[in-house]
Amino acid sequence: NWHASHQFSPRTGNPTDPGRAGWVRVDVETGREIFPRTDAAIIVGVTDEHDRLVLGSNAQWESNRFSLLAGFVEPGESLEAAVVREVFEESGLNVVDPQYVGSQPWPFPRSLMIGFECVADDPGTIRPDGVEILDVSWFTRDELRAGAVQLPGRTSIASWILDAWLARGARPA
């Protein structure tokens, strides 16, 4: 998609050709390299004082599918500020102490998903935004292990964060 939409340099209007095995495009007249844009997005595992995890159901999904809350980082916004803003916008929760846990390239369309965990300051204020998120709920490990809702695919960062949270509460052998 990027190659198709960047046939011309955004600086000069000159035609571009692929370079470095397709990782860049090169302005044919100036030789300037043009790199693909990457949009930062955050995804967050939010817990409360009872060690429950909040999950939301996106308006575009079937009603029993849930995942972590996520959203794009605004221009000039820190990753941590995006965590606080997005969680509040989507769930009404105020969160504290966002901690980085990992990242994943996300090709929809050109994002880098940056994973965090944080704690809800007041878990009683939960409510979906009603536009992007139609349902938001707290879940225990037992509920998720019992298949209470459909969870994200195994290859996603959402699944990695969920699995790490589940493992921290592993049952004794």
N, C-alpha and C positions, 0 to 999 in steps of 0.2 A: 504494500500500500504506500509506504513511504517513497519508494522509487517512482511509482506512478504519479504521485502528487508533487514531486520535486524535480521535474524535468528542466526547470530553469532556476537560476540562482535568485534567492530572495533579495540579494544586495545589488546585483547588476542587471538582472533579467537575461543574462547570457545562458545559453544551453549548458546543461551539465551532463556528465557521463559518470557511470559507476567507477569507483576506485577502491583500492585496498580490499579486493575480493568482495565488493558490494557493501562494505561497512561504511563507506562515505560516498558522497557524490562530489565531483570536481568540476568547478567552473572551467569550461573549455578555453576561455580567453585569459583568465587571470591565474588559473591553477589553484585558486583558493578552495580548500576542502570545506564541505558542508556536512555537518553531522546530524543524525536524526534527533528529534526532540524527545525528551523523556519527561512525562508528567508524574510528579510525586503524589502518591496516595497513601493514606494511613489505614490500618486495620487494627482493631483493638479488642483485647480480651479484658472485660470489665468485671471485677468481682466485688462482693460486699463483705461485711463483717461476719457473715455466716458462711463464707467461702462458696457462695453460689456464683454462677456466671450468667451474665445477661446476653441474650441472643435476640436478633430481630428478624422479621420476615419481610422481605422486600416486596413492593407492590407488583413487581413483574414475575414473581414466583408463585408456585402453587402454595396454598395456605399453610401446609404443614412443613414447609422447608424453612429452616432458620440458619443464620450464620452470625458471625461477629459483626459489629458495627464498623463501618468503613466510609471513607470519603476522600475527596481530593484536597490537597494542600493549596490554599489560596496564594496568589502572588504576595511576596513580602511576609508570609506567615511562617513561623518556625514549625517544625514537626510536632513538638509538644503542644503548641497552641492549637494546631489543627486537631489533635486528639481531643482536647478539652472542648473545642467548638463543635466538632462533628458529633461527639457523643451527646452533648447537650441538645443539639438540633434534632437528632434522630430519636432520642429517648427521654429528654428532659432531665437527665442525670448530670449532676456536677461531679467531676472526677478530679482526683489528685494524684500526684506522683507518677506521671507517665514514664515507663521504663522501656527502652528499646529491647526487642527480643530477636529480631531477624528481618530479612527482606527476601523478596521474590520478584523477578521480572514478571510483568503481567501484560500480555499483548493486547489489551482491550482498551484503546487501540495501541498505546505506547507508554505504558505506565510502569512504575516501580512501586510495588506494594511494600510499605515499611511497617513492620509489626511492632505493636506495643502491648504492654499490660499496664493496668492502673486500677485504682480502687474508687468505688462510688462513695462520695462524701455523705449522701443521704439517699439510701436505696428506696425509700418510700415514695419518691417523686417520679417514678417511672411512668412514661406515657409515650406512645408512638407519635411521630410527626404527622401521620395521617395522609401523607403524600408519597414519600419515598418508602417509608417503613409503615406497614399497616398493623403489625403486631410486634410487641416487644415484651419479653418475659424473663424472669429469673429462673434458672434451672440448677438442680443439684446434680452431682455426679451420678447418683443412682438413677435419676430420671433420664439422663442422656445415655447411660449404659443400657437402660431398658428400652431404648428406641422411642422415646417420647415424641421426637420430631426427626425429620430428615435433615441430616447435617451435610456440610460441604464435602466435595470430593477429596479423596486421599492425597492428591498431589498439590493441593492449595496450601498457602500459608495459613489460611483460616483453620484448616485441619491440623496443621503442625501446632498452632497455638492451643487449640482445643485439646489435642493429644497430650501436650505438656501439662496442661491444667489437670486433665484426668489422671495422669501418672503421678502427680504430686499428692493425690488422694487415693493412691492404690490401696486396695484391700490387702491386709496381711495374708501371707500364704498359709 
